Amino acid sequence: MPRLTVLGTGYLGVTHAACMAELGFDVLGMDVDESKIARLSAGEVPFYEPDLEPLVAKHLDSGKLRFTTSYEEIAEFGDVHFTCVGTPQKRGDLGADLTQVDAVIAGLAPHLRRPCLVVGKSTVPVGTAARLAEYLRTHAPAGDAAELAWNPEFLREGFAVLDTLKPDRLVVGVRSAVAEATLREVYADLIDAGIPFLVTDFATAELVKVAANAFLATKISFINAMAEVCEAAGADVTALADAIGHDPRIGRRFLNAGLGFGGGCLPKDIRAFMARAGELGAAEALTFLREVDAINMRRRVRTVELAREACGGALLGRRIGVLGAAFKPNSDDVRDSPALSVAGQLQLQGALVSVYDPKAMDNAAALFPTLAYAPSAVDACRGADLVLHVTEWPEFLAIDPAVLGEVVGSRVILDARNALDPDRWREAGWTYRSLGRP
């Protein structure tokens, strides 16, 4: 059984390392951040992901999982090296910043003195794998025996452990039978369980992830565009989505109109996809993604407009309780969070904003320190002229509107996720507003 390493201990890296240990491999994780490695070695995962911290602790105890800051130790230990570093959006540009990807390959290559497989999992512009394969060939002492493959990740935050251990599919971009055989051995248990194993070239493997994200973003923005039309026409976008979702060619999943998508992946990935298509001379093929992005960003503006209307036409001095800060439930990730973006805009326009989120409070406060943060949903809404629901945590869906109604200043709620039951809230004496519904 090959020994595995994981370079980069962010969201993807820690999840992959723990799950590979769960599959029975000896795994060594690596990061240049000494404080992060110290926390992980003590069993503390520095972000929230359901089921992940117990899995890390389990395999630290079993001895299957360890962490280090040494490239030399990684190279000596591992037969298969997974690179799991971030590719954020460049400052002032749509393209992906490959600084971390290049750095980890440059740090690893000089220490690769025996045959091994380096497997990229990061979301990168098409063409990156071919460039990195050549770099490995010329900079690793092992030469051609230090081979590259590309194995994109398809994790959903909040379901990352499940998506690693029971993925919809496995995609591997390889250039040799040896690389394919090695990855078949790594993923043997999943393949035996019937998970599709798709073997492609480098470019196709790189494109699979960004194409999937582009399609998902398009579907979400489509229903949000329909919400704009429904508002103008007096129609109900939720009923519309239910009706068209029965068509098997369309499907109901991800047809929930609301505040739109955010997070550290989808927005930056579709922008990087557009940028790379332009570099390849195929810019016109992806011009529709500009409108997808624009529709998504308009949802935030529209939510602020509806909040202003719900407050009688002015936000200055109005108290607003905001339920949610993470970009989605079951996560503490606030990167490009629509929830926090709206809360910040409301504050800039003079509202007195109080935010509560079950898991993302610390991250939110670090990013938006001027907002007020409350210890509970009830406290966030105390004395509020408007309650704004922006992240669909189960805790918020279960709130008793009658109980919440006892602490607010006005029983007015704006459901920016179309996730609450309008009849239940109206029966409790609330004025209920949402995006794309009467």
VEXDO-271822 format. One record per residue: z, x, y of N, C-alpha, C in turn. Coordinates in pm, whole numbers, padded with zeros to 5 digits, always signed. Example, Ala and Ser with C-alpha at 12.3 -4.5 7.8 and 13.67 -1.06 7.14 Angstrom:
+00780+01319-00569+00780+01230-00450+00780+01320-00330/+00708+01285-00225+00714+01367-00106+00787+01290+00003/
//
This chain:
+00000+00085-00120+00000+00000+00000+00000+00089+00125/-00093+00069+00218-00098+00155+00337+00024+00131+00427/+00060+00234+00501+00166+00221+00599+00102+00189+00734/+00163+00096+00808+00102+00044+00930+00180+00087+01052/+00109+00107+01162+00174+00126+01291+00117+00025+01389/+00196-00004+01491+00155-00095+01598+00184-00027+01730/+00082+00000+01808+00097+00066+01936+00092-00036+02048/+00204-00045+02120+00220-00149+02222+00316-00254+02169/+00428-00272+02239+00530-00366+02190+00553-00478+02291/+00443-00530+02341+00451-00652+02419+00446-00773+02326/+00401-00884+02381+00399-01009+02306+00320-00997+02175/+00198-00946+02184+00114-00931+02065+00171-00827+01969/+00210-00712+02021+00252-00602+01936+00377-00631+01854/+00479-00685+01919+00603-00714+01846+00579-00820+01739/+00502-00921+01776+00472-01027+01679+00397-00971+01559/+00295-00890+01585+00215-00835+01475+00300-00742+01387/+00381-00660+01451+00464-00567+01374+00561-00641+01282/+00630-00741+01336+00728-00815+01257+00661-00892+01143/+00545-00949+01172+00476-01028+01070+00416-00940+00960/+00368-00821+00996+00319-00729+00893+00435-00682+00803/+00552-00663+00863+00669-00632+00781+00703-00748+00689/+00690-00868+00738+00714-00987+00657+00618-00994+00538/+00497-00941+00556+00399-00938+00447+00425-00824+00349/+00529-00743+00376+00569-00641+00281+00535-00499+00317/+00473-00477+00432+00434-00342+00472+00549-00268+00541/+00548-00136+00531+00634-00052+00613+00562-00035+00747/+00631-00069+00856+00568-00075+00988+00649+00006+01088/+00579+00086+01167+00639+00161+01276+00575+00117+01406/+00656+00060+01497+00607+00018+01627+00630+00126+01730/+00541+00133+01830+00551+00241+01927+00523+00189+02068/+00596+00242+02166+00571+00212+02306+00619+00331+02388/+00559+00351+02504+00602+00461+02592+00723+00422+02675/+00758+00293+02675+00873+00243+02751+01000+00261+02666/+01079+00361+02700+01196+00393+02620+01300+00281+02618/+01317+00212+02732+01415+00104+02737+01374-00012+02647/+01245-00040+02643+01196-00147+02556+01218-00112+02409/+01190+00013+02374+01209+00056+02236+01357+00051+02197/+01444+00086+02291+01588+00080+02263+01631-00063+02235/+01582-00157+02314+01617-00297+02294+01564-00349+02161/+01439-00316+02131+01381-00363+02005+01453-00301+01885/+01490-00175+01895+01560-00109+01785+01698-00170+01761/+01751-00235+01865+01880-00305+01852+01860-00451+01811/+01735-00491+01787+01707-00628+01744+01688-00726+01856/+01673-00677+01979+01659-00766+02094+01513-00771+02139/+01451-00886+02127+01313-00905+02172+01315-00941+02321/+01243-00866+02405+01255-00885+02551+01176-01001+02608/+01137-01096+02526+01071-01217+02572+01102-01327+02471/+01074-01452+02509+01106-01563+02419+00983-01605+02340/+00996-01610+02211+00895-01664+02121+00968-01721+02000/+00953-01850+01972+01027-01911+01860+01009-01833+01729/+01119-01812+01661+01124-01752+01527+01101-01601+01524/+01069-01540+01638+01033-01398+01635+01155-01307+01627/+01257-01331+01709+01372-01241+01711+01442-01235+01575/+01463-01348+01505+01522-01338+01371+01436-01259+01273/+01304-01268+01289+01214-01193+01200+01224-01043+01227/+01233-01005+01353+01251-00865+01387+01383-00813+01330/+01490-00889+01350+01621-00848+01299+01620-00836+01147/+01555-00931+01081+01548-00929+00935+01487-00799+00884/+01379-00754+00947+01309-00638+00893+01358-00505+00950/+01432-00510+01060+01510-00391+01096+01616-00366+00989/+01679-00475+00945+01782-00463+00840+01723-00422+00706/+01603-00473+00674+01542-00441+00545+01485-00300+00543/+01469-00239+00660+01410-00105+00669+01259-00106+00673/+01199-00224+00670+01053-00234+00675+00997-00210+00816/+01082-00223+00918+01036-00215+01057+01121-00116+01135/+01055-00024+01204+01122+00070+01293+01040+00084+01421/+01099+00146+01522+01030+00166+01649+01049+00310+01697/+00951+00358+01773+00955+00495+01823+00881+00503+01956/+00895+00614+02025+00818+00641+02147+00720+00758+02124/+00706+00804+02002+00631+00927+01974+00494+00900+01912/+00389+00942+01980+00254+00935+01922+00245+01023+01798/+00309+01138+01801+00304+01230+01688+00365+01166+01564/+00477+01098+01581+00540+01031+01467+00453+00918+01414/+00392+00846+01506+00302+00737+01467+00187+00790+01381/+00123+00897+01429+00007+00953+01359+00045+01007+01221/+00161+01068+01212+00206+01124+01084+00243+01013+00985/+00299+00904+01037+00348+00795+00950+00236+00707+00898/+00143+00667+00985+00057+00555+00955-00077+00588+00890/-00125+00491+00811-00260+00495+00756-00353+00401+00834/-00294+00295+00888-00368+00198+00970-00291+00179+01099/-00357+00200+01211-00294+00194+01343-00350+00076+01422/-00268-00024+01449-00310-00139+01528-00277-00115+01675/-00376-00124+01763-00350-00112+01906-00339-00251+01966/-00226-00277+02032-00193-00413+02077-00147-00415+02223/-00218-00342+02308-00178-00334+02448-00254-00435+02533/-00206-00456+02655-00261-00559+02741-00389-00517+02812/-00467-00617+02850-00589-00596+02929-00587-00694+03047/-00501-00668+03146-00490-00761+03259-00616-00760+03346/-00622-00857+03436-00734-00861+03530-00717-00749+03633/-00828-00685+03667-00824-00580+03769-00784-00640+03903/-00717-00561+03984-00686-00604+04120-00814-00610+04202/-00835-00724+04267-00952-00738+04353-01083-00748+04279/-01080-00780+04150-01201-00784+04069-01181-00885+03957/-01292-00937+03902-01282-01030+03789-01264-00957+03657/-01306-00831+03651-01310-00759+03525-01175-00726+03466/-01177-00687+03338-01056-00650+03266-01019-00505+03297/-00891-00482+03313-00837-00348+03335-00806-00286+03199/-00882-00184+03160-00868-00123+03029-00782+00002+03031/-00704+00020+03137-00621+00140+03151-00530+00159+03030/-00463+00052+02987-00370+00066+02875-00442+00093+02743/-00556+00028+02724-00633+00051+02601-00680+00196+02593/-00736+00244+02703-00784+00383+02705-00668+00481+02687/-00554+00451+02750-00440+00542+02743-00386+00553+02601/-00380+00442+02530-00322+00446+02396-00414+00519+02299/-00545+00502+02315-00639+00576+02230-00635+00725+02263/-00629+00756+02393-00620+00896+02434-00491+00962+02387/-00381+00886+02387-00254+00941+02341-00249+00961+02191/-00316+00874+02117-00312+00879+01971-00410+00980+01913/-00531+00985+01967-00641+01061+01905-00606+01206+01873/-00545+01283+01963-00521+01425+01932-00430+01450+01812/-00358+01347+01770-00261+01363+01660-00317+01314+01525/-00439+01262+01524-00495+01206+01401-00562+01318+01322/-00489+01373+01225-00535+01490+01150-00577+01457+01007/-00567+01331+00969-00607+01291+00833-00681+01158+00839/-00748+01119+00732-00821+00992+00734-00730+00875+00769/-00779+00787+00856-00702+00670+00897-00796+00569+00960/-00745+00449+00981-00821+00344+01048-00743+00298+01170/-00807+00305+01286-00750+00253+01410-00810+00116+01433/-00726+00015+01449-00772-00124+01458-00735-00182+01594/-00834-00212+01675-00808-00274+01804-00785-00423+01790/-00680-00473+01854-00654-00617+01853-00658-00677+01995/-00663-00593+02096-00663-00643+02234-00794-00715+02265/-00788-00804+02364-00908-00875+02410-00978-00786+02512/-01099-00741+02477-01169-00641+02559-01312-00685+02587/-01372-00631+02692-01514-00659+02718-01601-00606+02605/-01705-00681+02572-01794-00638+02465-01853-00501+02499/-01856-00413+02399-01901-00276+02419-01787-00175+02418/-01664-00224+02434-01549-00134+02438-01527-00064+02305/-01540-00136+02195-01513-00077+02064-01608+00038+02034/-01735+00021+02065-01832+00128+02039-01795+00254+02119/-01753+00235+02243-01713+00349+02327-01589+00418+02270/-01491+00339+02226-01368+00398+02173-01391+00466+02039/-01482+00412+01959-01514+00476+01830-01571+00615+01852/-01656+00630+01953-01712+00761+01984-01604+00855+02036/-01512+00801+02117-01402+00884+02167-01318+00937+02051/-01285+00850+01957-01206+00894+01841-01279+01003+01763/-01408+00981+01742-01486+01077+01663-01485+01216+01724/-01487+01221+01856-01498+01350+01923-01363+01411+01962/-01255+01331+01965-01126+01381+02011-01019+01390+01901/-01039+01321+01790-00941+01328+01681-00973+01449+01592/-00873+01529+01557-00898+01642+01465-00961+01597+01333/-00934+01473+01290-00991+01423+01165-01138+01388+01178/-01190+01384+01302-01332+01356+01323-01373+01219+01271/-01483+01216+01194-01536+01089+01143-01437+01017+01050/-01339+01087+00999-01241+01024+00909-01139+00939+00984/-01136+00952+01117-01054+00863+01200-01145+00753+01251/-01150+00644+01175-01248+00538+01201-01186+00426+01284/-01272+00349+01352-01227+00237+01434-01276+00105+01375/-01197+00000+01391-01238-00137+01360-01185-00226+01470/-01239-00348+01480-01188-00442+01580-01151-00573+01513/-01029-00618+01541-00969-00733+01472-00899-00820+01577/-00975-00904+01648-00917-00979+01760-00804-01073+01717/-00709-01092+01809-00598-01184+01781-00631-01321+01838/-00573-01424+01775-00593-01562+01819-00458-01634+01830/-00360-01567+01889-00225-01622+01894-00210-01724+02006/-00136-01830+01976-00093-01925+02079+00054-01898+02108/+00085-01876+02235+00226-01856+02269+00303-01981+02230/+00419-01960+02169+00498-02070+02115+00473-02092+01967/+00361-02036+01915+00328-02051+01773+00280-01917+01715/+00320-01807+01777+00262-01677+01744+00293-01632+01602/+00415-01655+01554+00451-01614+01418+00368-01692+01318/+00359-01822+01337+00278-01907+01248+00132-01863+01251/+00079-01837+01371-00062-01801+01384-00093-01665+01324/+00007-01578+01311-00014-01448+01247-00006-01459+01095/+00089-01537+01047+00109-01548+00902+00020-01654+00837/-00025-01751+00917-00115-01855+00865-00225-01881+00968/-00310-01782+00993-00413-01797+01095-00524-01892+01051/-00600-01940+01150-00717-02024+01119-00826-01941+01053/-00837-01814+01094-00938-01723+01040-00900-01581+01076/-00958-01487+01002-00946-01345+01031-01085-01292+01060/-01100-01224+01172-01229-01167+01209-01214-01016+01219/-01301-00941+01152-01295-00795+01158-01435-00741+01188/-01442-00659+01291-01566-00588+01322-01556-00447+01268/-01645-00412+01177-01637-00282+01109-01776-00218+01104/-01772-00085+01076-01897-00011+01060-01911+00053+00923/-01814+00032+00835-01823+00093+00702-01754+00006+00598/-01794+00028+00473-01730-00043+00362-01585-00002+00346/-01555+00123+00382-01417+00171+00372-01327+00095+00468/-01372+00077+00592-01293+00004+00691-01273-00141+00647/-01377-00203+00595-01364-00341+00548-01265-00349+00432/-01276-00256+00338-01186-00258+00223-01041-00238+00265/-01020-00151+00363-00884-00126+00412-00824-00253+00472/-00902-00323+00554-00851-00445+00616-00836-00558+00515/-00920-00560+00414-00900-00658+00307-00768-00632+00234/-00731-00506+00219-00603-00473+00156-00486-00514+00245/-00497-00488+00376-00391-00526+00470-00369-00676+00468/-00478-00751+00466-00468-00897+00475-00484-00967+00340/-00459-00896+00232-00483-00950+00097-00409-01081+00072/-00282-01088+00112-00204-01210+00088-00264-01329+00162/-00311-01306+00284-00369-01415+00362-00504-01457+00303/-00583-01360+00262-00713-01391+00201-00692-01469+00072/-00592-01426-00009-00562-01497-00134-00515-01639-00109/-00456-01663+00010-00410-01798+00046-00524-01885+00098/-00645-01829+00103-00761-01909+00143-00800-01897+00289/-00738-01803+00362-00774-01785+00502-00914-01723+00509/-01008-01783+00583-01142-01725+00595-01136-01583+00652/-01211-01492+00590-01216-01351+00631-01361-01323+00671/-01384-01310+00800-01519-01298+00852-01546-01153+00894/-01649-01094+00835-01683-00954+00863-01804-00951+00955/-01791-00881+01068-01897-00876+01168-01917-00733+01217/-02010-00718+01309-02025-00592+01382-01922-00589+01495/-01911-00474+01564-01816-00459+01673-01836-00565+01781/-01960-00577+01830-01986-00663+01946-01951-00808+01917/-01985-00856+01799-01954-00995+01765-01804-01017+01758/-01732-00922+01697-01586-00935+01688-01523-00940+01827/-01575-00859+01919-01523-00860+02056-01552-00992+02125/-01670-01047+02100-01711-01171+02167-01642-01295+02112/-01599-01292+01986-01539-01411+01925-01420-01460+02008/-01330-01369+02047-01211-01411+02118-01244-01470+02255/-01328-01401+02332-01357-01451+02467-01442-01577+02462/-01529-01588+02361-01608-01711+02347-01518-01830+02313/-01421-01807+02224-01327-01914+02189-01246-01957+02311/-01199-01860+02389-01122-01893+02509-01207-01965+02612/-01333-01924+02625-01422-01989+02721-01447-02135+02682/-01463-02159+02551-01485-02296+02504-01362-02382+02529/-01245-02327+02498-01120-02401+02519-01099-02432+02667/-01121-02333+02752-01105-02354+02895-01202-02460+02946/-01323-02459+02893-01424-02557+02934-01382-02698+02894/-01326-02713+02776-01282-02845+02730-01168-02898+02817/-01073-02809+02850-00961-02850+02935-01010-02888+03074/-01099-02806+03131-01148-02836+03265-01239-02958+03266/-01308-02984+03156-01391-03105+03150-01306-03231+03168/-01196-03239+03093-01116-03361+03104-01046-03368+03240/-01018-03253+03300-00961-03254+03434-01064-03293+03539/-01191-03260+03515-01297-03310+03603-01309-03461+03589/-01296-03512+03467-01299-03657+03447-01180-03724+03516/-01067-03652+03523-00950-03707+03594-00981-03726+03742/-01057-03633+03800-01096-03647+03940-01182-03772+03959/-01275-03793+03866-01361-03911+03875-01279-04038+03853/-01186-04034+03757-01103-04151+03729-01020-04189+03851/-00966-04091+03921-00889-04120+04041-00975-04189+04145/-01098-04144+04160-01189-04203+04259-01230-04344+04219/-01240-04366+04087-01290-04496+04038-01179-04594+04001/-01055-04550+04000-00945-04636+03959-00935-04651+03808/-00985-04555+03733-00980-04559+03587-00862-04476+03536/-00839-04481+03404-00727-04412+03340-00781-04300+03252/-00758-04175+03290-00816-04063+03217-00755-04047+03078/-00631-04091+03059-00569-04081+02927-00636-04176+02829/-00664-04298+02872-00736-04393+02787-00878-04344+02761/-00938-04285+02863-01072-04229+02847-01072-04119+02741/-00973-04028+02749-00964-03919+02652-00943-03972+02511/-00858-04074+02497-00836-04135+02366-00966-04188+02308/-01045-04254+02393-01169-04316+02347-01273-04212+02305/-01297-04112+02389-01399-04013+02353-01348-03919+02245/-01217-03905+02232-01161-03817+02131-01181-03867+01990/-01211-03995+01973-01240-04047+01839-01375-04000+01787/-01460-03953+01876-01589-03898+01834-01562-03763+01767/-01594-03748+01637-01562-03622+01567-01634-03501+01627/-01740-03524+01701-01809-03411+01766-01729-03359+01885/-01636-03439+01934-01558-03402+02053-01414-03370+02014/-01347-03465+01949-01208-03444+01907-01110-03465+02021/-00988-03503+01987-00888-03537+02089-00806-03416+02135/-00800-03309+02055-00715-03196+02092-00766-03129+02219/-00672-03090+02304-00700-03023+02432-00781-03109+02528/-00771-03241+02511-00829-03335+02607-00717-03402+02686/-00613-03328+02718-00502-03383+02796-00518-03342+02941/-00554-03438+03025-00571-03408+03167-00436-03380+03231/-00436-03292+03329-00310-03262+03396-00325-03145+03490/-00223-03060+03489-00214-02950+03584-00305-02833+03549/-00358-02830+03428-00452-02726+03391-00387-02610+03320/-00470-02511+03285-00423-02398+03206-00380-02282+03294/-00300-02195+03235-00253-02075+03303-00216-01972+03199/-00117-01888+03231-00073-01787+03136-00144-01654+03156/-00110-01560+03069-00160-01425+03082-00292-01400+03013/-00351-01501+02947-00473-01477+02870-00593-01558+02919/-00584-01690+02911-00702-01773+02933-00768-01750+03070/-00695-01755+03182-00763-01737+03310-00829-01600+03324/-00756-01494+03291-00813-01359+03310-00923-01331+03209/-00915-01391+03089-01019-01365+02989-01152-01426+03027/-01152-01550+03080-01281-01608+03117-01340-01537+03239/-01255-01487+03328-01307-01412+03443-01366-01278+03398/-01297-01210+03307-01350-01084+03254-01480-01106+03177/-01491-01219+03108-01613-01254+03034-01729-01268+03131/-01707-01337+03242-01811-01351+03344-01851-01214+03400/-01752-01131+03429-01780-00999+03486-01863-00914+03390/-01827-00916+03262-01900-00835+03165-02041-00888+03143/-02058-01020+03141-02192-01077+03128-02282-01030+03242/-02224-01022+03363-02300-00972+03477-02343-00828+03458/-02254-00746+03405-02287-00606+03381-02397-00591+03277/-02403-00686+03184-02504-00681+03078-02636-00746+03119/-02642-00801+03241-02762-00869+03287-02774-01012+03238/-02663-01069+03194-02663-01207+03143-02573-01297+03227/-02562-01269+03355-02469-01344+03441-02498-01492+03442/-02628-01530+03443-02662-01673+03452-02611-01752+03332/-02593-01687+03219-02547-01758+03099-02407-01814+03116/-02328-01752+03204-02188-01793+03217-02153-01845+03355/-02253-01883+03435-02222-01935+03568-02136-02062+03561/-02148-02138+03452-02068-02260+03438-01919-02230+03435/-01881-02109+03393-01739-02075+03387-01677-02064+03526/-01758-02038+03628-01703-02038+03764-01653-02177+03801/-01727-02280+03761-01682-02416+03790-01564-02454+03702/-01563-02407+03578-01448-02428+03490-01322-02374+03556/-01331-02253+03610-01218-02190+03677-01180-02267+03803/-01282-02309+03879-01256-02381+04004-01189-02516+03979/-01236-02589+03878-01174-02718+03843-01027-02696+03809/-01002-02593+03730-00865-02565+03688-00775-02537+03809/-00822-02457+03902-00741-02425+04019-00724-02546+04112/-00823-02637+04114-00810-02757+04198-00699-02848+04152/-00663-02841+04025-00555-02926+03974-00424-02894+04045/-00403-02769+04077-00281-02729+04146-00279-02784+04288/-00394-02775+04353-00405-02829+04489-00384-02979+04488/-00443-03047+04392-00431-03193+04384-00286-03234+04357/-00215-03157+04276-00075-03189+04248+00009-03179+04376/-00016-03077+04456+00055-03064+04584+00021-03182+04676/-00106-03222+04677-00147-03337+04760-00075-03465+04716/-00069-03488+04585-00001-03607+04535+00149-03603+04565/+00207-03482+04558+00349-03469+04592+00372-03505+04738/+00282-03461+04824+00295-03493+04966+00283-03645+04987/+00187-03707+04920+00172-03853+04930+00297-03924+04881/+00353-03876+04770+00473-03940+04713+00594-03924+04803/+00590-03823+04891+00700-03800+04985+00672-03866+05121/+00579-03958+05124+00552-04031+05247+00459-03962+05344/+00387-03860+05297+00288-03794+05379+00331-03663+05440/+00454-03622+05419+00503-03495+05475+00602-03431+05378/+00595-03300+05364+00684-03227+05273+00801-03161+05344/+00793-03144+05474+00895-03073+05548+01032-03137+05530/+01126-03060+05475+01263-03106+05458+01285-03195+05337/+01180-03228+05263+01195-03313+05145+01251-03234+05028/+01340-03296+04952+01398-03231+04834+01314-03265+04711/+01272-03163+04639+01188-03183+04522+01249-03110+04403/+01276-03184+04297+01323-03125+04172+01204-03097+04083/+01187-02972+04043+01072-02931+03962+01118-02902+03820/+01063-02976+03725+01098-02959+03584+00992-02872+03517/+01024-02743+03505+00934-02650+03440+00900-02532+03528/+00884-02416+03463+00840-02294+03531+00742-02217+03444/+00762-02218+03312+00670-02150+03221+00534-02217+03225/+00429-02142+03190+00295-02200+03196+00273-02301+03084/+00357-02295+02979+00350-02392+02871+00487-02398+02804/+00516-02502+02726+00646-02508+02658+00656-02406+02546/+00778-02381+02500+00808-02286+02392+00769-02143+02430/+00779-02113+02559+00748-01979+02608+00827-01953+02734/+00856-01824+02761+00917-01790+02889+00817-01719+02980/+00689-01731+02947+00582-01663+03019+00547-01738+03148/+00558-01671+03260+00527-01734+03389+00404-01671+03455/+00330-01588+03381+00210-01528+03438+00108-01637+03470/+00060-01639+03593-00037-01738+03640+00007-01880+03599/+00135-01909+03614+00187-02039+03576+00151-02146+03678/+00080-02251+03639+00052-02360+03733+00180-02422+03787/+00283-02430+03703+00410-02489+03745+00470-02414+03863/+00479-02282+03851+00537-02202+03958+00446-02196+04079/+00316-02197+04057+00222-02198+04169+00243-02320+04255/+00256-02436+04192+00280-02560+04266+00415-02557+04336/+00519-02511+04265+00652-02504+04326+00650-02414+04450/+00581-02302+04439+00573-02211+04553+00498-02271+04671/+00390-02344+04644+00314-02407+04751+00395-02517+04820/+00472-02591+04742+00557-02695+04801+00659-02633+04895/+00717-02521+04852+00815-02454+04937+00750-02401+05065/+00630-02343+05052+00561-02290+05169+00530-02399+05271/+00516-02521+05223+00486-02633+05313+00612-02705+05360/+00728-02642+05336+00850-02692+05396+00943-02771+05307/+00905-02792+05181+00992-02867+05091+01110-02781+05044/+01219-02847+05011+01336-02781+04954+01326-02797+04803/+01286-02691+04736+01247-02697+04595+01357-02639+04506/+01392-02714+04402+01489-02667+04302+01423-02674+04165/+01422-02562+04092+01347-02549+03967+01442-02533+03849/+01406-02595+03737+01478-02571+03612+01377-02557+03499/+01399-02459+03412+01319-02440+03291+01413-02392+03181/+01397-02442+03058+01490-02404+02951+01490-02256+02915/+01378-02185+02935+01369-02046+02890+01317-01948+02996/+01248-01997+03098+01174-01907+03188+01242-01880+03321/+01370-01912+03334+01437-01900+03464+01440-01757+03517/+01475-01661+03432+01485-01523+03479+01348-01470+03522/+01246-01497+03441+01112-01450+03476+01061-01518+03602/+01092-01646+03617+01049-01719+03736+01117-01664+03860/+01246-01638+03850+01321-01587+03965+01272-01448+04005/+01229-01368+03908+01177-01236+03940+01044-01244+04014/+00964-01346+03981+00832-01361+04042+00837-01440+04172/+00924-01542+04177+00939-01627+04297+01087-01630+04336/+01139-01522+04390+01283-01514+04418+01330-01609+04529/+01239-01660+04611+01283-01746+04722+01303-01891+04681/+01257-01929+04562+01281-02065+04515+01427-02079+04472/+01477-02202+04476+01612-02230+04425+01601-02264+04277/+01699-02218+04200+01700-02243+04055+01829-02311+04016/+01817-02412+03931+01931-02494+03892+01965-02471+03745/+02091-02492+03705+02131-02466+03567+02091-02574+03467/+02040-02689+03516+02000-02796+03425+01897-02884+03494/+01833-02969+03417+01735-03061+03474+01802-03157+03571/+01918-03206+03534+01990-03299+03622+02026-03232+03754/+02074-03108+03748+02109-03037+03870+01987-03010+03958/+01874-02981+03895+01753-02956+03973+01709-03080+04050/+01737-03197+03993+01690-03322+04052+01794-03392+04138/+01913-03335+04149+02020-03401+04224+01980-03417+04372/+01979-03540+04419+01945-03570+04557+01798-03561+04590/+01711-03548+04489+01569-03525+04513+01498-03649+04566/+01407-03626+04658+01316-03732+04704+01200-03751+04607/+01175-03647+04526+01066-03651+04429+01102-03561+04312/+01076-03609+04190+01087-03527+04070+00946-03493+04024/+00923-03366+03996+00789-03320+03957+00797-03259+03818/+00724-03319+03722+00723-03271+03584+00599-03184+03563/+00621-03051+03540+00508-02959+03538+00496-02874+03410/+00596-02875+03323+00587-02807+03193+00644-02902+03089/+00565-02933+02988+00605-03042+02897+00699-02997+02785/+00814-02946+02824+00919-02913+02728+00971-03040+02661/+01003-03035+02531+01062-03152+02464+01187-03205+02536/+01266-03114+02595+01385-03154+02668+01351-03251+02782/+01239-03227+02848+01201-03313+02960+01145-03446+02910/+01072-03442+02799+01016-03565+02743+01127-03659+02695/+01243-03599+02659+01353-03679+02605+01451-03726+02712/+01432-03686+02837+01524-03726+02943+01530-03878+02956/+01651-03931+02971+01669-04075+02995+01645-04101+03144/+01538-04175+03178+01509-04198+03320+01620-04274+03392/+01696-04355+03319+01806-04427+03384+01917-04331+03424/+01947-04235+03337+02051-04136+03368+02007-04049+03485/+01882-04001+03482+01832-03918+03591+01827-03996+03722/+01801-04125+03709+01793-04209+03829+01925-04219+03904/+02037-04189+03837+02168-04197+03902+02194-04080+03996/+02118-03969+03981+02148-03850+04062+02044-03822+04168/+01925-03882+04158+01820-03852+04255+01841-03930+04385/+01773-03886+04490+01775-03959+04615+01680-04077+04613/+01563-04056+04550+01462-04161+04536+01405-04154+04395/+01386-04271+04335+01333-04273+04198+01180-04267+04202/+01132-04147+04230+00988-04123+04235+00959-04001+04150/+00868-04014+04053+00834-03901+03967+00683-03882+03964/+00642-03757+03972+00502-03718+03958+00490-03639+03828/+00422-03698+03731+00405-03638+03599+00273-03561+03599/+00281-03432+03630+00159-03351+03642+00102-03311+03507/+00168-03350+03399+00118-03318+03265+00078-03443+03186/+00090-03559+03244+00055-03684+03174+00120-03691+03037/+00246-03647+03030+00315-03639+02902+00429-03739+02887/+00476-03795+02998+00586-03891+02994+00532-04031+02969/+00620-04121+02929+00582-04260+02903+00594-04340+03033/+00482-04377+03095+00490-04447+03225+00571-04575+03219/+00555-04654+03112+00626-04783+03102+00777-04761+03098/+00821-04660+03025+00964-04631+03013+01023-04596+03149/+00953-04516+03227+01004-04475+03358+00999-04591+03457/+00893-04669+03453+00883-04782+03547+00987-04889+03517/+01013-04909+03388+01116-05007+03351+01253-04966+03401/+01274-04834+03420+01403-04783+03471+01404-04779+03624/+01304-04839+03685+01303-04850+03831+01237-04736+03905/+01159-04655+03834+01093-04541+03896+00951-04576+03942/+00909-04513+04050+00768-04511+04086+00706-04392+04013/+00612-04421+03924+00553-04318+03839+00411-04289+03887/+00383-04160+03912+00248-04116+03949+00206-04004+03855/+00076-03993+03833+00024-03883+03750-00118-03854+03793/-00176-03750+03732-00311-03707+03765-00412-03786+03682/-00504-03853+03749-00613-03922+03679-00578-04058+03624/-00465-04116+03668-00426-04249+03619-00387-04337+03737/-00408-04466+03724-00372-04557+03836-00223-04551+03866/
//
